[in-house]
Amino acid sequence: MSVAAVLVVGAAAAATAGAWSAERRDAQTLASQARTIAHLQSELQAMHADAAPDWEALVGKVEPSVVTISTDVDLGSGWVAHSDATGSDIVTNYHVVADAVAAGKQGVDVLQLDRALKGTIVRTDETDDLAVVHVAERLTPLLVAPSRPKVGAMVMAAGSPLGLSGTISVGVVSGFRSLFGSDYMQFTAAISPGNSGGPVVDRQGHVVGIATAKLVVDGAEALAFAIPVQTACASLVDCALA
């Protein structure tokens, strides 16, 4: 091989090596940019997660699935847990319908937004203070959170305090307690008589608890309690999981 040929081959090899090196640098640059973008997306998602929920949008999502339940002598709230071609199953507290059950009655009045419906008590669990009311209409069920929320998580209670349907209040999960042999989620959102049976939802609108009671003593504030939604979904009703 002549010197000229060697120089040509050497130049070609150098050009190839240079091109490969440039391609490698480009690939490394693109990989670095991809990692940077992924990191920024992760930080943005974390910022969105930490941001305050859009309560107005959440109310619009939740309220159509929240109802007022009335008997001859009592009133409470409930929420749609299951719906199919046969109608809808609504979860509430047993103490909301206890007087009807004691009187041997199964029928209750259900108010959903501006619609007056007829409901039938189909299942009860006096021990856990839960009941299921069935209506013939097919309503939109609320999804149930797959796990219990963390202490400090923001929640919203929806229901009909003193019969004022469409009422919401906002607070945080403040603890989990075992009281009188049953488990409860403690939260700070305000509830009043009539909220019983209504849903307590997380920032996604997923049900985490069923409002059931509050502690009323001098000097005590924001001590509300809910039955963890998993208690109702375990055996009483076929919940729609998020």
Contacts in CASP RR format, 6 or more apart in sequence:
PFRMAT RR
TARGET T0000
AUTHOR 0000-0000-0000
METHOD contacts of the structure
MODEL  1
MSVAAVLVVGAAAAATAGAWSAERRDAQTLASQARTIAHLQSELQAMHAD
AAPDWEALVGKVEPSVVTISTDVDLGSGWVAHSDATGSDIVTNYHVVADA
VAAGKQGVDVLQLDRALKGTIVRTDETDDLAVVHVAERLTPLLVAPSRPK
VGAMVMAAGSPLGLSGTISVGVVSGFRSLFGSDYMQFTAAISPGNSGGPV
VDRQGHVVGIATAKLVVDGAEALAFAIPVQTACASLVDCALA
1 9 0 8 1.000
52 154 0 8 1.000
53 154 0 8 1.000
53 156 0 8 1.000
53 203 0 8 1.000
55 156 0 8 1.000
55 168 0 8 1.000
55 170 0 8 1.000
58 156 0 8 1.000
58 201 0 8 1.000
58 203 0 8 1.000
58 205 0 8 1.000
59 156 0 8 1.000
59 158 0 8 1.000
59 168 0 8 1.000
61 205 0 8 1.000
62 142 0 8 1.000
62 156 0 8 1.000
62 158 0 8 1.000
62 168 0 8 1.000
62 199 0 8 1.000
62 201 0 8 1.000
62 205 0 8 1.000
63 113 0 8 1.000
63 158 0 8 1.000
63 166 0 8 1.000
63 168 0 8 1.000
64 112 0 8 1.000
64 113 0 8 1.000
64 139 0 8 1.000
64 140 0 8 1.000
65 79 0 8 1.000
65 80 0 8 1.000
65 139 0 8 1.000
65 140 0 8 1.000
65 141 0 8 1.000
65 142 0 8 1.000
65 199 0 8 1.000
66 77 0 8 1.000
66 78 0 8 1.000
66 79 0 8 1.000
66 80 0 8 1.000
66 158 0 8 1.000
66 159 0 8 1.000
66 165 0 8 1.000
66 166 0 8 1.000
66 198 0 8 1.000
66 199 0 8 1.000
67 77 0 8 1.000
67 78 0 8 1.000
67 79 0 8 1.000
67 80 0 8 1.000
67 90 0 8 1.000
67 110 0 8 1.000
67 111 0 8 1.000
67 112 0 8 1.000
67 117 0 8 1.000
68 75 0 8 1.000
68 76 0 8 1.000
68 77 0 8 1.000
68 78 0 8 1.000
68 110 0 8 1.000
68 111 0 8 1.000
68 159 0 8 1.000
68 160 0 8 1.000
68 163 0 8 1.000
68 165 0 8 1.000
69 75 0 8 1.000
69 76 0 8 1.000
69 77 0 8 1.000
69 78 0 8 1.000
69 90 0 8 1.000
69 92 0 8 1.000
69 96 0 8 1.000
69 97 0 8 1.000
69 108 0 8 1.000
69 109 0 8 1.000
69 110 0 8 1.000
69 133 0 8 1.000
70 76 0 8 1.000
70 108 0 8 1.000
70 109 0 8 1.000
70 110 0 8 1.000
70 111 0 8 1.000
71 96 0 8 1.000
71 97 0 8 1.000
71 99 0 8 1.000
71 100 0 8 1.000
71 105 0 8 1.000
71 108 0 8 1.000
71 109 0 8 1.000
72 99 0 8 1.000
72 100 0 8 1.000
72 103 0 8 1.000
72 105 0 8 1.000
73 99 0 8 1.000
74 95 0 8 1.000
74 96 0 8 1.000
74 97 0 8 1.000
74 98 0 8 1.000
74 99 0 8 1.000
74 100 0 8 1.000
75 96 0 8 1.000
75 160 0 8 1.000
75 163 0 8 1.000
75 194 0 8 1.000
76 92 0 8 1.000
76 93 0 8 1.000
76 96 0 8 1.000
76 159 0 8 1.000
76 160 0 8 1.000
76 163 0 8 1.000
76 194 0 8 1.000
76 195 0 8 1.000
76 196 0 8 1.000
76 197 0 8 1.000
76 198 0 8 1.000
77 92 0 8 1.000
77 96 0 8 1.000
77 158 0 8 1.000
77 159 0 8 1.000
77 160 0 8 1.000
77 194 0 8 1.000
77 195 0 8 1.000
77 196 0 8 1.000
77 197 0 8 1.000
77 198 0 8 1.000
77 199 0 8 1.000
77 211 0 8 1.000
78 90 0 8 1.000
78 91 0 8 1.000
78 92 0 8 1.000
78 96 0 8 1.000
78 133 0 8 1.000
78 159 0 8 1.000
78 197 0 8 1.000
78 198 0 8 1.000
78 199 0 8 1.000
79 90 0 8 1.000
79 91 0 8 1.000
79 92 0 8 1.000
79 142 0 8 1.000
79 158 0 8 1.000
79 197 0 8 1.000
79 198 0 8 1.000
79 199 0 8 1.000
79 207 0 8 1.000
79 210 0 8 1.000
80 88 0 8 1.000
80 89 0 8 1.000
80 90 0 8 1.000
80 139 0 8 1.000
80 140 0 8 1.000
80 141 0 8 1.000
80 142 0 8 1.000
81 89 0 8 1.000
81 90 0 8 1.000
81 91 0 8 1.000
81 132 0 8 1.000
81 141 0 8 1.000
81 142 0 8 1.000
81 144 0 8 1.000
81 207 0 8 1.000
81 232 0 8 1.000
81 233 0 8 1.000
81 237 0 8 1.000
81 238 0 8 1.000
81 239 0 8 1.000
81 240 0 8 1.000
82 88 0 8 1.000
82 89 0 8 1.000
82 141 0 8 1.000
82 237 0 8 1.000
82 238 0 8 1.000
82 239 0 8 1.000
82 240 0 8 1.000
83 89 0 8 1.000
83 138 0 8 1.000
83 139 0 8 1.000
83 140 0 8 1.000
83 141 0 8 1.000
84 138 0 8 1.000
85 138 0 8 1.000
86 136 0 8 1.000
87 134 0 8 1.000
87 135 0 8 1.000
87 136 0 8 1.000
87 137 0 8 1.000
87 138 0 8 1.000
87 139 0 8 1.000
88 134 0 8 1.000
88 135 0 8 1.000
88 137 0 8 1.000
88 138 0 8 1.000
88 139 0 8 1.000
88 141 0 8 1.000
89 122 0 8 1.000
89 132 0 8 1.000
89 133 0 8 1.000
89 134 0 8 1.000
89 237 0 8 1.000
89 238 0 8 1.000
90 110 0 8 1.000
90 119 0 8 1.000
90 132 0 8 1.000
90 133 0 8 1.000
90 134 0 8 1.000
90 135 0 8 1.000
90 139 0 8 1.000
91 130 0 8 1.000
91 131 0 8 1.000
91 132 0 8 1.000
91 197 0 8 1.000
91 210 0 8 1.000
91 232 0 8 1.000
91 236 0 8 1.000
91 237 0 8 1.000
92 130 0 8 1.000
92 131 0 8 1.000
92 132 0 8 1.000
92 133 0 8 1.000
92 196 0 8 1.000
92 197 0 8 1.000
92 198 0 8 1.000
92 210 0 8 1.000
93 129 0 8 1.000
93 130 0 8 1.000
93 131 0 8 1.000
93 196 0 8 1.000
93 197 0 8 1.000
93 210 0 8 1.000
93 212 0 8 1.000
93 227 0 8 1.000
94 101 0 8 1.000
94 124 0 8 1.000
94 125 0 8 1.000
94 126 0 8 1.000
94 128 0 8 1.000
94 129 0 8 1.000
94 130 0 8 1.000
94 131 0 8 1.000
95 129 0 8 1.000
95 196 0 8 1.000
96 131 0 8 1.000
96 194 0 8 1.000
96 196 0 8 1.000
96 197 0 8 1.000
97 108 0 8 1.000
97 121 0 8 1.000
97 124 0 8 1.000
97 131 0 8 1.000
97 133 0 8 1.000
98 126 0 8 1.000
100 106 0 8 1.000
100 107 0 8 1.000
100 108 0 8 1.000
100 121 0 8 1.000
101 121 0 8 1.000
101 124 0 8 1.000
101 131 0 8 1.000
105 121 0 8 1.000
106 120 0 8 1.000
106 121 0 8 1.000
106 122 0 8 1.000
107 118 0 8 1.000
107 119 0 8 1.000
107 120 0 8 1.000
107 121 0 8 1.000
108 119 0 8 1.000
108 120 0 8 1.000
108 121 0 8 1.000
108 133 0 8 1.000
109 116 0 8 1.000
109 117 0 8 1.000
109 118 0 8 1.000
109 119 0 8 1.000
110 116 0 8 1.000
110 117 0 8 1.000
110 118 0 8 1.000
110 119 0 8 1.000
110 133 0 8 1.000
110 135 0 8 1.000
111 117 0 8 1.000
111 160 0 8 1.000
111 165 0 8 1.000
112 137 0 8 1.000
112 139 0 8 1.000
115 137 0 8 1.000
117 135 0 8 1.000
117 136 0 8 1.000
117 137 0 8 1.000
118 135 0 8 1.000
118 136 0 8 1.000
119 133 0 8 1.000
119 134 0 8 1.000
119 135 0 8 1.000
120 133 0 8 1.000
120 134 0 8 1.000
120 135 0 8 1.000
121 131 0 8 1.000
121 132 0 8 1.000
121 133 0 8 1.000
122 132 0 8 1.000
122 133 0 8 1.000
122 134 0 8 1.000
123 131 0 8 1.000
123 132 0 8 1.000
123 236 0 8 1.000
123 237 0 8 1.000
124 130 0 8 1.000
124 131 0 8 1.000
124 132 0 8 1.000
125 131 0 8 1.000
125 235 0 8 1.000
125 236 0 8 1.000
127 182 0 8 1.000
128 182 0 8 1.000
128 227 0 8 1.000
128 231 0 8 1.000
128 232 0 8 1.000
128 236 0 8 1.000
129 182 0 8 1.000
129 212 0 8 1.000
129 227 0 8 1.000
130 210 0 8 1.000
130 227 0 8 1.000
130 231 0 8 1.000
130 232 0 8 1.000
130 236 0 8 1.000
132 236 0 8 1.000
132 237 0 8 1.000
141 239 0 8 1.000
141 240 0 8 1.000
142 199 0 8 1.000
142 201 0 8 1.000
142 205 0 8 1.000
142 206 0 8 1.000
142 207 0 8 1.000
142 240 0 8 1.000
143 205 0 8 1.000
143 206 0 8 1.000
143 207 0 8 1.000
143 240 0 8 1.000
143 241 0 8 1.000
143 242 0 8 1.000
144 206 0 8 1.000
144 207 0 8 1.000
144 229 0 8 1.000
144 230 0 8 1.000
144 233 0 8 1.000
144 239 0 8 1.000
144 240 0 8 1.000
144 241 0 8 1.000
144 242 0 8 1.000
145 202 0 8 1.000
145 204 0 8 1.000
145 206 0 8 1.000
145 207 0 8 1.000
145 208 0 8 1.000
145 229 0 8 1.000
145 242 0 8 1.000
146 241 0 8 1.000
146 242 0 8 1.000
148 176 0 8 1.000
148 185 0 8 1.000
148 208 0 8 1.000
148 228 0 8 1.000
148 230 0 8 1.000
149 155 0 8 1.000
149 173 0 8 1.000
149 185 0 8 1.000
149 202 0 8 1.000
149 208 0 8 1.000
150 173 0 8 1.000
151 173 0 8 1.000
151 174 0 8 1.000
151 175 0 8 1.000
151 176 0 8 1.000
152 172 0 8 1.000
152 173 0 8 1.000
152 174 0 8 1.000
153 172 0 8 1.000
153 173 0 8 1.000
153 202 0 8 1.000
153 203 0 8 1.000
154 170 0 8 1.000
154 171 0 8 1.000
154 172 0 8 1.000
154 202 0 8 1.000
154 203 0 8 1.000
155 170 0 8 1.000
155 171 0 8 1.000
155 172 0 8 1.000
155 173 0 8 1.000
155 187 0 8 1.000
155 189 0 8 1.000
155 200 0 8 1.000
155 201 0 8 1.000
155 202 0 8 1.000
155 203 0 8 1.000
155 208 0 8 1.000
156 168 0 8 1.000
156 169 0 8 1.000
156 170 0 8 1.000
156 171 0 8 1.000
156 189 0 8 1.000
156 200 0 8 1.000
156 201 0 8 1.000
156 205 0 8 1.000
157 168 0 8 1.000
157 169 0 8 1.000
157 170 0 8 1.000
157 171 0 8 1.000
157 187 0 8 1.000
157 189 0 8 1.000
157 190 0 8 1.000
157 191 0 8 1.000
157 195 0 8 1.000
157 198 0 8 1.000
157 199 0 8 1.000
157 200 0 8 1.000
157 211 0 8 1.000
157 224 0 8 1.000
157 226 0 8 1.000
158 166 0 8 1.000
158 167 0 8 1.000
158 168 0 8 1.000
158 198 0 8 1.000
158 199 0 8 1.000
158 201 0 8 1.000
159 165 0 8 1.000
159 166 0 8 1.000
159 167 0 8 1.000
159 168 0 8 1.000
159 194 0 8 1.000
159 195 0 8 1.000
159 197 0 8 1.000
159 198 0 8 1.000
159 199 0 8 1.000
159 211 0 8 1.000
160 166 0 8 1.000
160 167 0 8 1.000
160 194 0 8 1.000
160 195 0 8 1.000
161 167 0 8 1.000
161 191 0 8 1.000
161 192 0 8 1.000
161 193 0 8 1.000
161 194 0 8 1.000
161 195 0 8 1.000
162 192 0 8 1.000
162 193 0 8 1.000
162 194 0 8 1.000
163 194 0 8 1.000
167 195 0 8 1.000
169 189 0 8 1.000
169 190 0 8 1.000
169 191 0 8 1.000
170 189 0 8 1.000
171 187 0 8 1.000
171 188 0 8 1.000
171 189 0 8 1.000
171 222 0 8 1.000
172 187 0 8 1.000
172 188 0 8 1.000
172 189 0 8 1.000
173 185 0 8 1.000
173 186 0 8 1.000
173 187 0 8 1.000
173 208 0 8 1.000
174 186 0 8 1.000
174 187 0 8 1.000
174 188 0 8 1.000
174 222 0 8 1.000
175 185 0 8 1.000
175 186 0 8 1.000
175 187 0 8 1.000
176 183 0 8 1.000
176 184 0 8 1.000
176 185 0 8 1.000
176 186 0 8 1.000
176 228 0 8 1.000
177 183 0 8 1.000
177 184 0 8 1.000
177 186 0 8 1.000
177 225 0 8 1.000
178 184 0 8 1.000
179 225 0 8 1.000
182 227 0 8 1.000
183 227 0 8 1.000
183 228 0 8 1.000
183 231 0 8 1.000
184 212 0 8 1.000
184 225 0 8 1.000
184 226 0 8 1.000
184 227 0 8 1.000
184 228 0 8 1.000
185 200 0 8 1.000
185 208 0 8 1.000
185 209 0 8 1.000
185 225 0 8 1.000
185 226 0 8 1.000
185 227 0 8 1.000
185 228 0 8 1.000
186 223 0 8 1.000
186 224 0 8 1.000
186 225 0 8 1.000
187 200 0 8 1.000
187 224 0 8 1.000
187 225 0 8 1.000
187 226 0 8 1.000
188 222 0 8 1.000
188 224 0 8 1.000
189 200 0 8 1.000
189 222 0 8 1.000
189 224 0 8 1.000
190 222 0 8 1.000
190 224 0 8 1.000
191 211 0 8 1.000
191 214 0 8 1.000
191 224 0 8 1.000
192 214 0 8 1.000
195 211 0 8 1.000
196 211 0 8 1.000
196 212 0 8 1.000
196 213 0 8 1.000
197 210 0 8 1.000
197 211 0 8 1.000
197 212 0 8 1.000
198 210 0 8 1.000
198 211 0 8 1.000
199 207 0 8 1.000
199 209 0 8 1.000
199 210 0 8 1.000
199 211 0 8 1.000
199 229 0 8 1.000
200 207 0 8 1.000
200 208 0 8 1.000
200 209 0 8 1.000
200 210 0 8 1.000
200 211 0 8 1.000
200 226 0 8 1.000
201 207 0 8 1.000
201 208 0 8 1.000
202 208 0 8 1.000
204 242 0 8 1.000
206 242 0 8 1.000
207 229 0 8 1.000
207 239 0 8 1.000
208 226 0 8 1.000
208 228 0 8 1.000
208 229 0 8 1.000
209 226 0 8 1.000
209 227 0 8 1.000
209 228 0 8 1.000
209 229 0 8 1.000
210 226 0 8 1.000
210 227 0 8 1.000
210 229 0 8 1.000
210 232 0 8 1.000
211 224 0 8 1.000
211 225 0 8 1.000
211 226 0 8 1.000
212 225 0 8 1.000
212 226 0 8 1.000
212 227 0 8 1.000
213 224 0 8 1.000
213 225 0 8 1.000
214 223 0 8 1.000
214 224 0 8 1.000
214 225 0 8 1.000
215 223 0 8 1.000
215 224 0 8 1.000
215 225 0 8 1.000
229 239 0 8 1.000
232 239 0 8 1.000
233 239 0 8 1.000
233 241 0 8 1.000
END
